[in-house]
């Protein structure tokens, strides 16, 4: 049991401030047990932004996340968030699109179509995720 006294509302506010949004999974974890959300958030932050140097730079980590989120038919926000962060760290439009297309083999073309639509709308300013350069997961 944790001694952290952060409330569910405080954790959700922190995630909203950092990401610009929360996902249904964040809300679910907060409702079940704020400690679960805190630990999930800590893990995500460590995996993405943990100690340097790492074998993969941030641009590459975010490109991998674009491909994985596409392949697992993940949430639109995840595709947008990781694509935007990859571009914030130097990825080109072509690199993001290639990461999306690579998911066609394991996931199928419909998954790629959904991710491509999300990416196109994001780059046209019609995305679901804030366009700030959020520095954490």
Phi, psi and omega in degrees: 000137184275154175262001178293129183256014178297131181278165177302317181297321179294318178297315179297321178296320178297317179294316178301317181295322183280316185266334186092358181194167168237157177258160176306326180296325177296314180298317180298311180299318180298321180289318181292310182189113181306332179296324177297314179298318180299315181292321176299314180297318177298316180297312180301317179296319181292315182298318182278314190245017183300188186304140176259158000278155175237161180295325179253131176285171184300319179304311182293319178302316180291324176296319176300317180296324175301310181296316181293316180299320175297311185297324181272011181054045183289183183292147178303319180300323179295319177298310181299312185299312182289325177295314179298316180295321177300316180291324176298334181257020170105358179291145175271165175305316181299320179295318178295315180297322177295320177299322178292312183296326179301335180286351183298323183293309180282334190250338183095161184296323179302324178295320179293319178301316180296316180292320179297320178296314180299316181294315179299313180296323178298313183289342176268006179082014180248023181285172179265346185254140177306152182266013177291170185265025182344129188260359180226168182287000000 
